[in-house]
Amino acid sequence: MLIRIIWRGFKKQLSNYLIFFFSLIFAVMVYYSFTAMTYEQPLIRSAGKNTQLVGMLGFGSFAVVLILLFFMANTNRFFIENRRKDISIFHLYGLNYYQICLWFILEIFFIGIFSFMIGIGLGVLLSKLFSMILVKAMDLPLQVHFFFSTDAVVATGLVVLFILGVVSLQILWLVSGYKFSHLKKLQLRKIQAMKISLWKKILGVIGVLLLLGGWGMAISYIDFAREASEYFGLIQGNGLLMGGIFLLCVIGSYLFFAFTLRWYNSYRPKRLNKNLGMLSRSEWQLRLFSEWRFFGSITVALGLALAILGGMAAVVSLEMRSVNEIAPASLMITRESYEKIAPKLQEMRPYQRQSLNFKTVPAKQSVEISGEGMNSQPEIMDMVSLSDYRSFQKTNPTLRDISLKTASSTVVLSSYQRYLNDYTHYSKSIYLKNRRLKVQETHPNFFGDTNLRYGTGMIVVSDKLFNETPGLSYTIEVIDVKNHNEEKLNRLIRKRLKGDWDFPIHYKLAWKNKQIIGEVSKGEGSKKEDSTIYRSEYTSYQEVYRMTRSSMGLVLFVVTFVTATFIITTASMVTLRQLSEFKQKRKKYALLRQVGIPDKTIYQEIKRENRVVFFIPAILALIHSILALSVISHIAKNADYWFVYLFCGLMLVVYALFYWISCVYQKKLL
């Protein structure tokens, strides 16, 4: 008889276990695939050392483990809470504490081991697909073959056993806290849930104000960031401001579900009497009393996951865009190194060649960064003529069109313009040793790899001024070959050049009596106070592209799959709760039928409750993430965020799918 009761209790939870089962299969499949790729030697060799493939995939596997642990612990707690009656019956039949715990642990282990076996099977079948996606993301010249890793299976098995062990300890703790008076306490809590005292209403208002405050600060981030930077410094000020916005949104989200929504649902206008809206608000108010932590955690975690994905997507976008900015041509090389490979370049005709002539000159321009003070000391700058700039613009379309209004005008190309434009202020004058220049405009420095030049800044001047200004001259050769010769050029570079840093210069500059004191000289400095600078030998487009694409593709691959796993597991948890709650309320719906409420009206009420449970946390998380992206966009300007917005849409699609599954299953049970 006892076995029959235990089996009946297990069958009651079977539909819940199925969603738990499929979600666990997906997580095991992703973890195995990540782990298997760390043992795939052809992939590791092709990726190279710079991408740190094993470490990044290991991080992804660790993140999946945390998500899986969070999912199983949360779901297991919910299962135990819903089987309080079963525990009471087991006690009445004489089962002791350890026997009850053992039965629940055996259930979890049965589901876990069965999920592990199917998840490993799917992981083995789909690991090639995962590898193909990674190879495509990293743009590796590698053909993917079917790969099976015994070590990955063992590692995945140990992780699953570890998680099942943690969940078993949780079962021991949860069952030990059970009291026979639990049901009586539950009734008292239901009565308390319907009462909204004055202090709870105040907390509800505070929750809304915190959310609006955090969102408002995110929208007007740059204004607050400037003020924070002035008081605390650039990095500390922005860090404190971001932390403050995050804290406001987190606390506001929890208070919103704990008090604001409960207060709102306690208000029941007369129009709700026409349908079951009154019942819906009462049920939602009661549910929020016990589950506000769950909904708050889901909201915060989803928003944070999408924000992290947005930050990574911004970094990837900027890094990939920088490839053409750092290496706008097939090869940028010093004149000295060009002469070493010039004879061999004849084999790659036709190709385009352009000589860029620079002068390194002492110069002084005051630059103020909010919170970091002002730099007004003389430094060295690279000078280029307007004709060379316009000629190079044909090869490098990222350069903006410029024209100089007067003979003493200049345009500054600054590295700060790319990230710190909103925090940086430049003086309108640049002092050279023999004259003063008027700054006409300041643009981002997209003039190729800065490592090929000496100066911290760069100025564009008229041809006449360039010829008249004394300075240390050097030349960079720009070589552009046809696409089919890129690989051949790269092999030639690796064979003939070492990629060393060479051509040193040294200087010691000072500002006295409104004049620059000191000179720039070739060679290394002989004194400790001298500053010495070297230049790199060359920059190859193919090398920069491959290194950037492989590392950024790997990062985006891992973060994307981890975020997708998290979205699916959170949607699964919400679905589990909805289906379990529905089974407990089937008697209430049967009573509504008996009093003459049509099935259509009851089903509309079920869908209304599902919409609230699924989409309020999702939409609130979506608002958090979109505003987080607006904050990121103030720092990482000109980045592309379409991928993150696509994922935001994907999150809504996943939640809509699980919402539809819940409605269909509930309608079938109804």
C-alpha positions as CSV (number, residue, x, y, z in Angstrom):
1,M,0.0,0.0,0.0
2,L,2.8,2.4,0.9
3,I,4.6,1.7,-2.4
4,R,1.4,2.4,-4.2
5,I,1.0,5.7,-2.4
6,I,4.6,6.6,-3.2
7,W,4.2,5.7,-6.9
8,R,1.0,7.8,-7.0
9,G,2.8,10.8,-5.6
10,F,5.6,10.4,-8.1
11,K,3.1,10.2,-11.0
12,K,1.4,13.4,-9.8
13,Q,4.8,15.2,-10.2
14,L,5.6,13.4,-13.5
15,S,4.6,16.3,-15.8
16,N,6.7,18.6,-13.6
17,Y,9.6,16.1,-13.8
18,L,9.4,16.0,-17.6
19,I,10.2,19.7,-17.9
20,F,12.9,19.3,-15.3
21,F,14.1,16.3,-17.2
22,F,14.3,18.1,-20.6
23,S,16.0,21.2,-19.2
24,L,18.6,19.0,-17.5
25,I,19.2,17.2,-20.7
26,F,19.9,20.5,-22.5
27,A,22.3,21.6,-19.8
28,V,24.2,18.3,-19.8
29,M,24.4,18.5,-23.6
30,V,25.9,22.0,-23.6
31,Y,28.4,21.2,-20.8
32,Y,29.6,18.0,-22.5
33,S,30.0,19.9,-25.8
34,F,32.1,22.6,-24.2
35,T,34.2,20.1,-22.3
36,A,34.7,17.9,-25.4
37,M,36.0,20.8,-27.4
38,T,38.8,21.4,-24.8
39,Y,40.1,17.9,-25.6
40,E,39.8,18.3,-29.4
41,Q,43.5,18.7,-30.3
42,P,43.1,19.8,-34.0
43,L,40.8,22.6,-32.9
44,I,43.1,23.7,-30.1
45,R,46.2,23.7,-32.4
46,S,44.3,25.6,-35.1
47,A,43.0,28.2,-32.7
48,G,46.5,28.9,-31.4
49,K,47.8,30.1,-28.1
50,N,46.5,33.6,-28.3
51,T,42.9,32.7,-28.1
52,Q,43.2,30.8,-24.8
53,L,40.6,28.3,-26.1
54,V,40.7,25.9,-23.2
55,G,40.4,28.6,-20.5
56,M,37.5,30.3,-22.2
57,L,35.6,27.0,-22.8
58,G,36.4,26.0,-19.2
59,F,34.8,29.3,-18.0
60,G,31.7,28.5,-20.1
61,S,31.5,25.0,-18.6
62,F,31.8,26.5,-15.1
63,A,29.0,29.0,-15.9
64,V,26.8,26.2,-17.1
65,V,27.5,24.3,-13.9
66,L,26.4,27.3,-11.8
67,I,23.2,27.7,-13.9
68,L,22.5,24.0,-13.6
69,L,23.1,24.0,-9.8
70,F,20.8,27.1,-9.4
71,F,18.1,25.4,-11.5
72,M,18.2,22.1,-9.7
73,A,18.4,23.6,-6.2
74,N,15.5,25.9,-6.9
75,T,13.4,23.3,-8.6
76,N,14.1,20.7,-6.0
77,R,13.0,23.1,-3.2
78,F,9.8,23.7,-5.1
79,F,9.2,19.9,-5.5
80,I,9.6,19.4,-1.7
81,E,7.3,22.3,-0.9
82,N,4.6,20.8,-3.1
83,R,4.9,17.3,-1.6
84,R,4.2,18.3,2.0
85,K,1.1,16.1,2.0
86,D,3.1,13.1,0.8
87,I,5.6,13.7,3.6
88,S,2.7,13.7,6.1
89,I,1.3,10.4,4.7
90,F,4.8,8.9,4.9
91,H,5.0,9.9,8.5
92,L,1.6,8.3,9.2
93,Y,2.7,5.1,7.7
94,G,5.7,4.9,10.0
95,L,8.5,6.0,7.7
96,N,11.3,7.9,9.6
97,Y,13.1,11.0,8.5
98,Y,16.0,9.1,6.7
99,Q,13.6,6.8,4.8
100,I,11.6,9.8,3.5
101,C,14.8,11.6,2.5
102,L,16.1,8.5,0.8
103,W,13.0,8.1,-1.3
104,F,13.2,11.7,-2.6
105,I,16.9,11.4,-3.2
106,L,16.4,8.2,-5.2
107,E,13.8,10.1,-7.3
108,I,16.2,12.9,-8.1
109,F,19.1,10.5,-8.8
110,F,16.9,8.5,-11.1
111,I,15.9,11.6,-13.1
112,G,19.4,13.0,-13.0
113,I,21.2,9.8,-14.2
114,F,18.6,9.2,-16.9
115,S,19.0,12.9,-18.1
116,F,22.8,12.5,-18.0
117,M,22.6,9.4,-20.3
118,I,20.3,11.1,-22.9
119,G,22.2,14.4,-22.6
120,I,25.5,12.7,-23.2
121,G,24.0,10.9,-26.2
122,L,22.7,14.2,-27.7
123,G,26.0,15.9,-26.8
124,V,28.0,13.3,-28.7
125,L,25.7,13.6,-31.7
126,L,25.6,17.5,-31.7
127,S,29.2,18.1,-30.6
128,K,30.2,18.3,-34.2
129,L,27.6,21.0,-34.7
130,F,28.9,22.9,-31.7
131,S,32.4,22.7,-33.0
132,M,31.3,23.9,-36.5
133,I,29.7,26.9,-34.9
134,L,32.8,27.7,-32.9
135,V,35.1,27.2,-36.0
136,K,32.8,29.5,-38.0
137,A,32.7,32.1,-35.2
138,M,36.5,32.1,-34.9
139,D,37.0,31.8,-38.7
140,L,39.5,29.0,-38.4
141,P,40.8,27.2,-41.5
142,L,39.7,23.8,-40.1
143,Q,37.5,21.0,-41.2
144,V,35.5,19.6,-38.3
145,H,35.2,15.8,-37.9
146,F,33.1,13.7,-35.5
147,F,34.8,13.6,-32.2
148,F,34.1,11.5,-29.0
149,S,35.9,12.2,-25.8
150,T,35.8,9.7,-22.9
151,D,37.5,12.3,-20.6
152,A,34.6,14.8,-21.4
153,V,32.0,12.1,-20.5
154,V,33.8,11.4,-17.2
155,A,34.1,15.1,-16.4
156,T,30.4,15.6,-17.2
157,G,29.5,12.6,-15.1
158,L,31.4,13.9,-12.1
159,V,29.8,17.3,-12.4
160,V,26.3,15.8,-12.5
161,L,27.1,13.6,-9.5
162,F,28.4,16.6,-7.6
163,I,25.2,18.6,-8.3
164,L,23.0,15.6,-7.4
165,G,25.0,15.4,-4.1
166,V,24.4,19.0,-3.4
167,V,20.7,18.6,-4.1
168,S,20.6,15.5,-1.8
169,L,22.0,17.6,1.0
170,Q,19.3,20.2,0.3
171,I,16.7,17.5,0.6
172,L,18.0,16.5,4.0
173,W,17.8,20.1,5.1
174,L,14.4,20.8,3.7
175,V,12.7,17.6,5.0
176,S,14.3,18.1,8.4
177,G,12.6,21.5,8.7
178,Y,9.2,20.0,8.0
179,K,6.6,20.3,10.8
180,F,3.1,18.8,10.9
181,S,1.8,22.2,11.7
182,H,3.0,23.5,8.3
183,L,-0.4,23.4,6.7
184,K,-1.9,25.3,9.6
185,K,0.9,27.9,9.3
186,L,0.3,28.0,5.5
187,Q,-3.3,29.0,6.1
188,L,-2.2,31.7,8.5
189,R,0.2,33.0,5.9
190,K,-2.6,33.2,3.4
191,I,-4.6,35.4,5.7
192,Q,-1.5,37.6,6.3
193,A,-0.9,37.8,2.5
194,M,-4.3,39.5,2.0
195,K,-3.5,42.3,4.4
196,I,-1.4,45.2,3.2
197,S,-0.3,47.4,6.1
198,L,0.8,51.0,5.9
199,W,4.5,50.2,6.1
200,K,4.2,47.7,3.3
201,K,2.5,50.3,1.1
202,I,5.4,52.7,1.9
203,L,7.9,50.0,0.8
204,G,5.8,49.5,-2.4
205,V,6.1,53.2,-3.2
206,I,9.9,53.1,-2.4
207,G,10.3,50.1,-4.8
208,V,8.7,52.1,-7.7
209,L,10.8,55.1,-6.8
210,L,14.0,53.1,-6.7
211,L,13.2,51.6,-10.1
212,L,12.4,55.0,-11.6
213,G,15.5,56.4,-10.0
214,G,17.8,53.7,-11.4
215,W,16.2,54.0,-14.9
216,G,16.5,57.8,-14.9
217,M,20.1,57.6,-13.9
218,A,20.8,55.2,-16.7
219,I,19.0,57.4,-19.3
220,S,21.0,60.5,-18.1
221,Y,24.1,58.5,-17.4
222,I,26.6,60.8,-19.0
223,D,25.5,63.8,-16.9
224,F,25.8,61.9,-13.6
225,A,29.1,60.3,-14.8
226,R,30.7,63.6,-15.3
227,E,29.8,64.7,-11.8
228,A,30.9,61.4,-10.3
229,S,34.2,61.5,-12.2
230,E,34.9,65.0,-10.8
231,Y,34.5,63.8,-7.2
232,F,35.9,60.3,-7.3
233,G,38.0,60.0,-10.4
234,L,37.1,58.6,-13.9
235,I,37.3,54.9,-13.2
236,Q,36.1,55.0,-9.5
237,G,33.3,57.5,-10.3
238,N,31.9,55.4,-13.2
239,G,32.3,52.2,-11.2
240,L,30.4,53.6,-8.2
241,L,27.7,55.1,-10.5
242,M,27.2,51.8,-12.3
243,G,27.1,49.9,-9.0
244,G,24.6,52.4,-7.6
245,I,22.3,52.0,-10.6
246,F,22.6,48.2,-10.4
247,L,21.8,48.3,-6.6
248,L,18.8,50.6,-7.2
249,C,17.4,48.3,-9.9
250,V,18.0,45.1,-7.8
251,I,16.4,46.4,-4.6
252,G,13.6,48.1,-6.6
253,S,12.8,44.8,-8.4
254,Y,12.5,42.8,-5.1
255,L,10.4,45.5,-3.5
256,F,8.3,45.8,-6.6
257,F,7.3,42.1,-6.4
258,A,7.1,41.9,-2.6
259,F,5.0,45.0,-2.0
260,T,4.1,47.1,-5.0
261,L,2.4,44.4,-7.1
262,R,0.7,43.0,-3.9
263,W,-0.7,46.4,-3.1
264,Y,-1.8,46.9,-6.7
265,N,-3.6,43.5,-6.7
266,S,-5.3,44.3,-3.4
267,Y,-7.2,47.0,-5.2
268,R,-10.3,45.5,-6.9
269,P,-12.4,47.9,-9.0
270,K,-16.0,47.0,-9.8
271,R,-15.3,46.4,-13.4
272,L,-13.5,43.2,-12.4
273,N,-16.8,41.7,-11.2
274,K,-17.8,41.1,-14.9
275,N,-15.3,38.3,-15.2
276,L,-12.8,36.4,-13.1
277,G,-10.5,39.3,-12.7
278,M,-11.2,39.5,-9.0
279,L,-10.1,35.9,-8.5
280,S,-7.0,36.5,-10.6
281,R,-5.9,39.4,-8.5
282,S,-6.5,37.5,-5.3
283,E,-4.5,34.5,-6.5
284,W,-1.6,36.7,-7.8
285,Q,-1.6,38.6,-4.5
286,L,-1.4,35.4,-2.5
287,R,1.3,34.0,-4.7
288,L,3.5,37.1,-4.5
289,F,3.5,36.8,-0.7
290,S,5.4,33.5,-0.9
291,E,7.2,33.8,-4.2
292,W,8.4,37.4,-4.5
293,R,12.0,36.3,-4.0
294,F,11.8,33.9,-6.9
295,F,10.3,36.5,-9.3
296,G,12.7,39.2,-8.1
297,S,15.7,36.8,-8.6
298,I,14.5,35.8,-12.1
299,T,14.1,39.4,-13.1
300,V,17.5,40.5,-11.8
301,A,19.4,37.5,-13.2
302,L,17.8,37.8,-16.6
303,G,18.6,41.5,-16.8
304,L,22.1,40.9,-15.7
305,A,22.7,38.1,-18.2
306,L,21.5,40.2,-21.1
307,A,23.5,43.2,-19.9
308,I,26.7,41.0,-19.7
309,L,25.9,39.7,-23.2
310,G,25.5,43.4,-24.3
311,G,28.9,44.3,-22.8
312,M,30.6,41.4,-24.5
313,A,28.8,42.2,-27.8
314,A,30.0,45.8,-27.6
315,V,33.6,44.7,-27.0
316,V,33.4,42.2,-29.9
317,S,31.9,44.9,-32.2
318,L,34.6,47.4,-31.4
319,E,37.4,45.0,-31.6
320,M,36.3,43.7,-35.0
321,R,35.8,47.3,-36.2
322,S,39.3,48.1,-35.0
323,V,40.7,45.6,-37.5
324,N,40.2,47.9,-40.4
325,E,41.2,50.9,-38.3
326,I,44.5,49.3,-37.2
327,A,45.3,47.6,-40.5
328,P,43.5,49.5,-43.2
329,A,45.7,48.0,-45.9
330,S,47.2,44.5,-46.5
331,L,50.5,45.7,-45.0
332,M,51.8,48.8,-43.2
333,I,55.6,48.6,-42.8
334,T,58.6,50.7,-42.0
335,R,60.7,52.0,-44.9
336,E,63.7,50.1,-43.6
337,S,61.9,46.8,-43.5
338,Y,60.1,47.4,-46.8
339,E,63.5,47.5,-48.5
340,K,64.1,43.9,-47.3
341,I,61.1,42.4,-48.9
342,A,60.7,44.8,-51.9
343,P,62.3,42.4,-54.5
344,K,59.9,39.6,-53.4
345,L,56.9,41.9,-53.6
346,Q,57.3,42.0,-57.4
347,E,55.9,38.5,-57.5
348,M,52.5,39.8,-56.2
349,R,51.9,42.4,-58.9
350,P,49.7,44.3,-59.3
351,Y,49.7,45.9,-55.9
352,Q,49.3,49.4,-54.6
353,R,52.0,51.2,-52.7
354,Q,51.9,54.5,-50.9
355,S,54.5,56.3,-48.8
356,L,53.3,58.1,-45.7
357,N,55.8,60.7,-44.5
358,F,55.7,61.7,-40.8
359,K,57.6,64.1,-38.6
360,T,57.9,63.6,-34.9
361,V,58.0,67.0,-33.2
362,P,57.8,68.3,-29.6
363,A,54.4,69.8,-28.9
364,K,52.2,70.9,-26.1
365,Q,48.4,70.6,-25.9
366,S,46.5,70.7,-22.6
367,V,44.2,67.7,-22.3
368,E,41.8,67.4,-19.4
369,I,40.1,64.1,-18.5
370,S,37.2,64.4,-16.0
371,G,38.4,63.2,-12.6
372,E,41.9,62.6,-13.8
373,G,43.2,66.1,-13.9
374,M,44.9,68.0,-16.8
375,N,48.0,67.0,-18.7
376,S,49.7,70.2,-19.9
377,Q,53.3,68.9,-20.2
378,P,55.1,68.8,-23.5
379,E,55.0,65.5,-25.4
380,I,56.0,64.3,-28.8
381,M,53.4,64.3,-31.6
382,D,53.4,62.9,-35.1
383,M,52.8,65.3,-37.9
384,V,51.4,64.4,-41.3
385,S,50.7,66.6,-44.3
386,L,47.2,67.2,-45.6
387,S,48.1,65.8,-49.0
388,D,49.3,62.5,-47.5
389,Y,46.2,62.4,-45.3
390,R,43.9,62.7,-48.3
391,S,45.9,60.2,-50.3
392,F,45.7,57.7,-47.5
393,Q,42.0,58.3,-47.1
394,K,41.5,56.5,-50.5
395,T,42.9,53.4,-48.9
396,N,41.4,54.0,-45.4
397,P,37.7,55.1,-45.8
398,T,37.3,55.4,-42.0
399,L,39.2,58.7,-42.1
400,R,36.9,61.7,-42.2
401,D,37.0,64.4,-44.7
402,I,38.9,67.5,-43.5
403,S,40.0,70.8,-44.8
404,L,42.1,73.4,-43.1
405,K,40.8,76.9,-43.0
406,T,44.1,78.8,-42.4
407,A,47.8,78.1,-42.8
408,S,48.1,77.8,-39.0
409,S,45.1,75.5,-38.5
410,T,45.4,71.9,-37.6
411,V,43.2,68.9,-37.0
412,V,44.0,66.6,-34.1
413,L,43.6,62.8,-34.4
414,S,43.2,61.5,-30.8
415,S,43.0,58.1,-29.4
416,Y,40.8,59.3,-26.5
417,Q,38.0,60.2,-29.0
418,R,37.0,56.6,-29.4
419,Y,36.2,55.8,-25.8
420,L,36.5,58.9,-23.6
421,N,35.0,61.6,-25.9
422,D,32.4,62.7,-23.3
423,Y,35.0,63.0,-20.6
424,T,37.9,64.6,-22.5
425,H,38.4,68.4,-23.1
426,Y,41.2,69.7,-25.4
427,S,42.7,73.1,-25.5
428,K,42.2,75.1,-28.7
429,S,45.9,75.7,-29.2
430,I,49.0,73.5,-29.8
431,Y,52.4,74.9,-29.2
432,L,55.3,73.8,-31.3
433,K,58.9,75.0,-30.7
434,N,58.7,77.7,-33.3
435,R,55.0,78.5,-33.6
436,R,51.4,78.2,-32.3
437,L,48.7,76.2,-34.1
438,K,45.0,76.6,-33.8
439,V,43.0,73.4,-33.3
440,Q,40.2,73.4,-35.8
441,E,38.7,70.0,-35.1
442,T,39.4,66.8,-33.1
443,H,38.7,63.4,-34.6
444,P,39.3,59.7,-33.6
445,N,42.7,58.5,-34.6
446,F,42.0,55.9,-37.3
447,F,45.4,56.4,-39.1
448,G,46.5,52.8,-38.8
449,D,48.4,51.0,-36.0
450,T,49.6,53.5,-33.4
451,N,52.5,51.2,-32.7
452,L,54.1,52.1,-36.0
453,R,54.4,55.7,-34.9
454,Y,56.1,57.5,-32.0
455,G,53.7,60.2,-30.8
456,T,50.9,59.9,-28.3
457,G,48.9,62.2,-30.5
458,M,48.8,63.1,-34.2
459,I,48.1,66.3,-36.1
460,V,47.3,67.1,-39.7
461,V,48.8,70.3,-41.1
462,S,49.1,72.0,-44.5
463,D,51.9,70.8,-46.8
464,K,53.7,74.1,-46.5
465,L,53.7,74.0,-42.7
466,F,54.8,70.4,-42.8
467,N,57.8,71.2,-44.9
468,E,58.8,74.3,-42.8
469,T,58.5,72.5,-39.4
470,P,61.8,70.9,-38.2
471,G,61.4,67.4,-36.8
472,L,62.5,63.8,-36.9
473,S,61.3,62.4,-40.2
474,Y,60.4,58.8,-40.9
475,T,58.3,57.0,-43.5
476,I,55.8,54.1,-43.4
477,E,55.0,52.2,-46.6
478,V,51.4,51.1,-47.2
479,I,51.1,48.0,-49.4
480,D,47.7,46.8,-50.6
481,V,47.5,43.5,-52.6
482,K,44.7,41.5,-54.1
483,N,42.6,39.3,-51.8
484,H,44.0,36.1,-53.4
485,N,47.6,37.3,-52.5
486,E,46.9,38.0,-48.9
487,E,48.0,34.6,-47.7
488,K,51.1,34.7,-49.9
489,L,52.1,38.1,-48.5
490,N,51.6,36.9,-45.0
491,R,53.9,33.9,-45.6
492,L,56.5,36.3,-47.0
493,I,56.3,38.5,-43.9
494,R,56.7,35.6,-41.5
495,K,59.7,34.3,-43.4
496,R,61.6,37.6,-43.9
497,L,60.6,39.7,-40.9
498,K,60.8,39.1,-37.2
499,G,58.3,41.7,-36.1
500,D,60.8,43.3,-33.7
501,W,60.4,46.7,-32.0
502,D,63.2,48.9,-33.2
503,F,64.1,52.5,-34.4
504,P,64.3,54.0,-30.9
505,I,64.2,57.8,-30.2
506,H,64.6,59.6,-26.9
507,Y,63.6,63.0,-25.6
508,K,63.4,65.1,-22.4
509,L,61.0,68.0,-22.8
510,A,60.0,70.8,-20.4
511,W,57.8,73.9,-20.6
512,K,59.5,77.1,-19.5
513,N,58.7,80.8,-20.2
514,K,55.9,79.7,-22.5
515,Q,58.4,77.7,-24.7
516,I,59.2,74.1,-25.2
517,I,62.7,73.2,-24.0
518,G,64.4,70.1,-25.2
519,E,64.9,68.1,-28.4
520,V,64.0,64.7,-29.9
521,S,66.9,62.6,-30.9
522,K,67.5,59.2,-32.5
523,G,68.7,56.2,-30.5
524,E,68.2,55.2,-26.9
525,G,68.5,57.7,-24.1
526,S,71.7,57.6,-22.1
527,K,70.2,59.2,-19.0
528,K,67.6,57.9,-16.6
529,E,65.4,60.9,-17.0
530,D,65.3,60.5,-20.8
531,S,62.1,58.9,-22.3
532,T,62.8,56.3,-25.0
533,I,60.2,55.1,-27.5
534,Y,60.3,52.3,-30.1
535,R,58.3,51.5,-33.2
536,S,57.0,48.1,-34.3
537,E,58.2,46.8,-37.6
538,Y,55.0,46.2,-39.4
539,T,51.2,45.6,-39.2
540,S,49.6,42.9,-41.3
541,Y,45.8,43.0,-41.9
542,Q,45.6,39.2,-42.0
543,E,47.4,38.7,-38.8
544,V,45.4,41.4,-37.0
545,Y,42.1,39.9,-38.4
546,R,42.9,36.3,-37.5
547,M,44.0,37.1,-34.0
548,T,41.0,39.4,-33.3
549,R,38.4,37.2,-35.0
550,S,39.6,34.0,-33.2
551,S,39.6,35.6,-29.7
552,M,36.4,37.6,-30.1
553,G,34.6,34.8,-31.8
554,L,35.4,32.5,-28.9
555,V,34.2,35.0,-26.4
556,L,30.9,35.6,-28.2
557,F,30.4,31.8,-28.7
558,V,30.7,31.0,-25.0
559,V,28.7,34.0,-23.7
560,T,25.9,33.3,-26.2
561,F,25.5,29.7,-25.3
562,V,25.7,30.4,-21.6
563,T,23.1,33.1,-21.9
564,A,20.8,30.9,-24.0
565,T,21.1,28.1,-21.4
566,F,20.2,30.5,-18.6
567,I,17.1,31.8,-20.5
568,I,15.9,28.3,-21.1
569,T,16.4,27.2,-17.5
570,T,14.6,30.2,-16.0
571,A,11.7,29.8,-18.4
572,S,11.6,26.1,-17.4
573,M,11.5,27.0,-13.7
574,V,8.5,29.4,-14.2
575,T,6.7,26.7,-16.2
576,L,7.3,24.1,-13.5
577,R,5.7,26.4,-10.9
578,Q,2.7,27.2,-13.2
579,L,1.9,23.6,-13.9
580,S,2.3,22.6,-10.2
581,E,0.1,25.5,-9.1
582,F,-2.5,24.6,-11.6
583,K,-2.8,21.0,-10.4
584,Q,-3.4,22.3,-6.9
585,K,-6.1,24.7,-8.1
586,R,-8.0,22.2,-10.3
587,K,-10.6,21.8,-7.6
588,K,-11.3,25.5,-7.5
589,Y,-11.8,25.5,-11.3
590,A,-14.2,22.5,-10.9
591,L,-16.2,24.6,-8.4
592,L,-16.4,27.5,-10.9
593,R,-17.8,25.1,-13.5
594,Q,-20.4,23.9,-11.0
595,V,-21.6,27.5,-10.4
596,G,-22.1,28.0,-14.1
597,I,-18.8,29.7,-15.3
598,P,-18.1,28.7,-18.9
599,D,-14.9,26.8,-19.7
600,K,-13.9,29.6,-22.1
601,T,-14.1,32.2,-19.3
602,I,-12.1,29.9,-17.0
603,Y,-9.5,29.3,-19.7
604,Q,-9.2,33.1,-20.3
605,E,-8.5,33.5,-16.6
606,I,-5.8,30.8,-16.8
607,K,-4.1,32.5,-19.7
608,R,-4.3,35.9,-17.9
609,E,-2.5,34.4,-14.9
610,N,0.1,32.8,-17.1
611,R,0.8,36.1,-18.9
612,V,1.3,37.9,-15.6
613,V,3.7,35.2,-14.3
614,F,5.7,34.8,-17.5
615,F,5.9,38.3,-18.9
616,I,6.1,40.7,-16.0
617,P,9.5,39.4,-14.9
618,A,10.6,39.1,-18.6
619,I,9.5,42.7,-19.5
620,L,11.0,44.2,-16.3
621,A,14.3,42.3,-17.1
622,L,14.1,43.6,-20.7
623,I,13.9,47.2,-19.5
624,H,16.8,46.6,-17.1
625,S,19.0,45.2,-19.9
626,I,18.1,47.9,-22.5
627,L,18.9,50.7,-20.1
628,A,22.1,48.8,-19.2
629,L,23.0,48.9,-22.9
630,S,22.4,52.6,-23.0
631,V,24.9,53.0,-20.2
632,I,27.4,50.8,-22.1
633,S,26.8,52.8,-25.3
634,H,28.0,56.0,-23.5
635,I,31.4,54.3,-22.9
636,A,31.7,52.1,-26.0
637,K,30.6,54.4,-28.7
638,N,29.9,53.3,-32.3
639,A,29.5,49.7,-31.2
640,D,26.8,47.5,-32.8
641,Y,24.1,46.1,-30.5
642,W,21.9,44.4,-32.9
643,F,23.0,41.0,-31.7
644,V,21.9,41.8,-28.1
645,Y,18.6,43.2,-29.3
646,L,18.1,39.9,-31.2
647,F,18.7,38.0,-28.0
648,C,16.3,40.2,-26.1
649,G,13.7,39.2,-28.8
650,L,14.8,35.6,-28.4
651,M,14.2,35.7,-24.7
652,L,10.6,36.9,-25.3
653,V,10.2,34.2,-27.9
654,V,11.4,31.5,-25.4
655,Y,9.1,32.8,-22.7
656,A,6.2,33.0,-25.2
657,L,6.9,29.4,-26.2
658,F,6.9,28.2,-22.6
659,Y,3.8,30.3,-21.9
660,W,2.0,28.6,-24.9
661,I,3.1,25.1,-23.6
662,S,1.7,25.9,-20.2
663,C,-1.6,27.1,-21.6
664,V,-2.0,24.1,-23.9
665,Y,-1.2,21.6,-21.1
666,Q,-3.5,23.4,-18.6
667,K,-6.3,23.5,-21.1
668,K,-5.9,19.7,-21.6
669,L,-6.1,19.1,-17.9
670,L,-9.0,21.5,-17.5
